[in-house]
Structures are given as C-alpha cells and as structure tokens.
C-alpha cells in the first residue's frame, strides 16, 4: 500500500514537500510517518465502541475496574506503533545516512496520542454500550479523517487562509512534528506540543468522567 500511495501521490498527483525533489524512499517515509500515527489512532478508536459489549462477563459477574479496558486497548495498539517507530527510524537512517539527535524526541511527539486515545476509548465505549451503530458511523468518520489529515500532503500545500484550521485536527500536529524530528532534524515546537498534550489530557478527563456515569447502566444493556 505504501508503494501504491507513493506512485499515486508522487508520480501521478505530483505532491511535493517543501519544493524538494526527493527520491521515492524519502517520499514514502513522509507518508509512512503520517500513516503510523493515523493507524494507531484508528485502531484505538475502531475497537472502543465494543470494549464493554465484548466482555459481558466482566460487567455482570465480576467486580472489575472496567476503566482498565481502555488502557489495554491503547497498550495493544501501541505494539504496532512501536514497530512503526522502529521501521521509521531504521529506514530514515538508511535514507539519510544517519539520524539527527532530534529523533530522540519522537516518543515525546507521540505522547499526546495516549491521553487522546484513552479519553476517546472511555467516551466511545460508554456510548457504544448503549448505541450499537456507533461503530458503523466511526468507520465513515475515520475514512474522512484519513484524507483530512496531512498524511499524503504537507500542511503548506493548503491555502494560507485555511492552513491554521488543519491543526484543529489533533493528529495534524503530531504528524507534522514526526516528520520534522525524524526526517528533517528539527526539534519539536515544545509550546505547541505542550498545548496539545494539555488539551488531550482534558479529553481523557472528560472521557473518564463520562464513563463513570455511563457504567451504572451497563449491566442492564449488555
């Protein structure tokens, strides 16, 4: 799929990052940096609505902290994310002949994804327990989000008037900073990253509060 994306977006649609005429591997790595972030997010969100419904015995028969299931969901998806990190760093080293010291900041760039996915996991699992069709709606939302995120194009390709709106997408900053720290040797924007981490933490707190309220009726609907 990465080869197909590179063929379509580099050779057919002529997408360029910062007016650089790079090789196929460099272009593919830019796409892969965005896909690694999106795939982790999509895996967490896709599973979330059924976290409680798929474990009825934990709801009805066992005194179990159901909040843990969101952590398990994120930890499971994180295995794939760590593999993606290893491949991205390895191929980046091969393509560039080395990596900048800024690459050590990659875990910090990805850190906001954890509270974001936890919060959405609690929120969506709480809703999905009562409304079974949430999963089908999420499939369409994630498909749209994939093409509304800067995976296959740089943010700079957007008209300047709407460029700032892209960063309302919580994945946009993480994708952009991932490319910068690994492929461009640029240290992250700590202020923007800290702000995003704070906002994602608020999402986690809201999701946890909603889940605690919603779980009171889980045994009646599961």
C-alpha positions as CSV (number, residue, x, y, z in Angstrom):
1,X,0.0,0.0,0.0
2,X,2.9,2.4,0.7
3,X,4.2,1.7,-2.7
4,X,0.8,2.4,-4.3
5,X,0.5,5.7,-2.3
6,X,3.9,6.8,-3.4
7,X,3.1,6.0,-7.1
8,X,-0.2,7.9,-7.0
9,X,0.7,10.9,-4.9
10,X,4.3,11.4,-6.1
11,X,4.2,10.4,-9.7
12,X,0.6,11.0,-10.6
13,X,-0.6,13.9,-8.4
14,X,2.9,15.4,-8.2
15,X,2.7,16.1,-4.5
16,X,5.9,17.8,-3.1
17,X,7.1,18.5,0.4
18,X,8.7,22.0,0.7
19,X,9.5,22.0,-3.0
20,X,12.0,19.2,-2.6
21,X,12.6,16.8,-5.4
22,X,13.2,13.7,-3.2
23,X,13.7,10.1,-4.1
24,X,10.9,7.5,-3.7
25,X,12.1,6.3,-0.4
26,X,12.2,9.8,1.1
27,X,8.7,10.5,-0.2
28,X,7.4,7.1,1.1
29,X,8.8,7.8,4.6
30,X,6.9,11.1,4.8
31,X,3.7,9.2,4.1
32,X,4.7,6.4,6.5
33,X,5.3,8.9,9.3
34,X,1.7,10.1,8.9
35,X,0.2,6.6,8.5
36,X,1.9,5.3,11.6
37,X,0.2,8.0,13.7
38,X,-3.2,7.5,12.0
39,X,-3.2,3.7,12.1
40,X,-2.5,3.8,15.9
41,X,-5.4,6.3,16.4
42,X,-7.7,4.4,14.1
43,X,-7.1,1.1,15.8
44,X,-7.8,2.5,19.2
45,X,-11.0,4.3,18.0
46,X,-12.3,1.4,16.0
47,X,-12.2,-1.0,18.9
48,X,-13.5,1.4,21.5
49,X,-17.3,1.1,21.0
50,X,-17.2,-2.6,21.7
51,X,-14.8,-2.7,24.6
52,X,-17.6,-3.3,27.1
53,X,-20.0,-5.2,24.9
54,X,-17.4,-7.8,24.1
55,X,-16.8,-8.5,27.8
56,X,-20.2,-9.0,29.3
57,X,-18.9,-11.4,32.0
58,X,-16.7,-8.6,33.4
59,X,-19.8,-6.4,33.7
60,X,-22.3,-8.8,35.2
61,X,-20.3,-11.4,37.2
62,X,-17.1,-9.9,38.3
63,X,-16.2,-6.8,40.3
64,X,-13.8,-5.5,37.8
65,X,-12.4,-2.0,37.1
66,X,-13.9,-1.6,33.6
67,X,-11.8,1.6,33.0
68,X,-8.8,-0.7,32.6
69,X,-10.1,-1.9,29.2
70,X,-9.3,1.4,27.6
71,X,-5.7,1.1,28.8
72,X,-5.5,-2.4,27.4
73,X,-6.9,-1.2,24.1
74,X,-4.2,1.6,23.9
75,X,-1.4,-0.7,25.1
76,X,-2.4,-3.3,22.4
77,X,-2.3,-0.8,19.6
78,X,0.9,0.6,21.0
79,X,2.7,-2.6,19.9
80,X,2.1,-1.7,16.3
81,X,3.1,1.9,17.0
82,X,6.4,0.8,18.4
83,X,7.1,-1.4,15.4
84,X,6.3,1.6,13.2
85,X,8.7,3.7,15.2
86,X,11.5,1.1,14.7
87,X,10.8,0.9,10.9
88,X,10.6,4.7,10.6
89,X,13.9,5.2,12.4
90,X,15.7,2.4,10.6
91,X,14.6,3.5,7.1
92,X,15.2,7.1,7.9
93,X,18.8,6.2,8.9
94,X,19.2,4.2,5.7
95,X,17.8,7.0,3.5
96,X,19.6,9.9,5.1
97,X,22.8,8.0,6.0
98,X,22.2,8.9,9.7
99,X,19.7,10.4,12.1
100,X,19.7,13.8,13.8
101,X,19.7,14.0,17.6
102,X,16.2,15.4,17.3
103,X,14.9,11.8,16.6
104,X,15.1,11.1,20.3
105,X,12.2,13.4,20.8
106,X,9.9,11.2,18.8
107,X,8.3,9.5,21.9
108,X,7.5,12.9,23.3
109,X,5.9,13.9,20.0
110,X,3.7,10.9,20.2
111,X,2.9,11.3,23.9
112,X,-0.4,13.3,23.4
113,X,-1.8,10.3,21.5
114,X,-2.1,8.3,24.7
115,X,-4.5,10.6,26.7
116,X,-6.3,11.4,23.4
117,X,-7.0,7.7,22.7
118,X,-7.7,6.9,26.3
119,X,-10.3,9.6,26.5
120,X,-12.0,8.6,23.3
121,X,-11.8,5.0,24.3
122,X,-13.8,5.7,27.5
123,X,-16.2,8.1,25.8
124,X,-16.9,5.8,22.8
125,X,-17.1,2.6,24.9
126,X,-19.6,4.3,27.1
127,X,-21.7,5.4,24.2
128,X,-21.2,2.2,22.2
129,X,-22.6,0.1,25.0
130,X,-26.0,1.8,24.6
131,X,-25.9,2.6,20.9
132,X,-24.6,-0.3,18.8
133,X,-24.5,1.6,15.5
134,X,-21.7,3.9,16.7
135,X,-19.1,1.6,15.2
136,X,-20.5,1.9,11.7
137,X,-20.5,5.7,11.9
138,X,-16.9,5.7,13.1
139,X,-15.8,3.8,10.0
140,X,-17.0,6.7,7.8
141,X,-15.6,9.3,10.1
142,X,-12.2,7.7,10.1
143,X,-12.2,7.3,6.3
144,X,-12.9,11.1,6.0
145,X,-10.3,11.9,8.7
146,X,-7.6,10.0,6.8
147,X,-7.8,12.3,3.9
148,X,-8.4,15.4,6.0
149,X,-5.1,14.8,7.9
150,X,-1.7,15.8,6.5
151,X,-0.7,12.2,5.6
152,X,-0.5,12.4,1.8
153,X,0.2,16.1,1.6
154,X,2.1,18.8,3.6
155,X,0.1,21.4,5.6
156,X,1.9,24.0,3.5
157,X,0.0,22.8,0.4
158,X,-3.2,24.2,1.8
159,X,-4.3,27.7,1.1
160,X,-2.9,30.0,3.8
161,X,-6.4,31.1,4.8
162,X,-7.4,27.6,5.9
163,X,-4.0,26.3,6.9
164,X,-4.5,27.1,10.6
165,X,-7.8,25.2,10.7
166,X,-5.9,22.0,9.9
167,X,-4.4,22.0,13.4
168,X,-7.9,21.6,14.9
169,X,-7.3,18.0,13.9
170,X,-5.4,16.7,16.9
171,X,-3.4,14.3,14.6
172,X,-2.1,17.1,12.3
173,X,0.5,18.5,14.7
174,X,1.7,15.0,15.7
175,X,2.2,14.0,12.1
176,X,3.9,17.2,11.2
177,X,6.3,17.1,14.2
178,X,7.0,13.4,13.5
179,X,8.4,14.3,10.1
180,X,10.3,17.2,11.4
181,X,12.1,15.4,14.2
182,X,12.9,12.2,12.3
183,X,13.3,13.3,8.6
184,X,14.3,17.0,8.8
185,X,16.4,17.0,12.0
186,X,14.3,19.8,13.6
187,X,13.4,19.8,17.3
188,X,9.7,19.9,18.1
189,X,7.7,23.0,18.8
190,X,7.6,22.5,22.6
191,X,4.9,25.1,23.2
192,X,2.5,23.7,20.6
193,X,3.3,20.1,21.8
194,X,2.6,21.1,25.4
195,X,-0.6,22.8,24.5
196,X,-1.8,19.7,22.6
197,X,-0.8,17.4,25.5
198,X,-2.9,19.6,27.8
199,X,-5.9,19.5,25.5
200,X,-5.7,15.8,25.0
201,X,-5.5,15.4,28.8
202,X,-8.7,17.3,29.1
203,X,-10.2,14.8,26.6
204,X,-9.1,12.0,28.8
205,X,-10.6,13.5,31.9
206,X,-13.9,14.2,30.2
207,X,-14.0,10.6,28.8
208,X,-13.2,9.2,32.2
209,X,-16.0,11.2,33.9
210,X,-18.5,10.2,31.2
211,X,-17.5,6.5,31.5
212,X,-18.0,6.6,35.3
213,X,-21.5,8.0,34.8
214,X,-22.4,5.6,31.9
215,X,-21.2,2.4,33.6
216,X,-24.0,2.5,36.1
217,X,-26.4,1.1,33.5
218,X,-24.0,-1.3,31.7
219,X,-25.4,-4.4,33.4
220,X,-28.9,-3.6,32.1
221,X,-28.0,-3.3,28.4
222,X,-25.1,-5.8,28.0
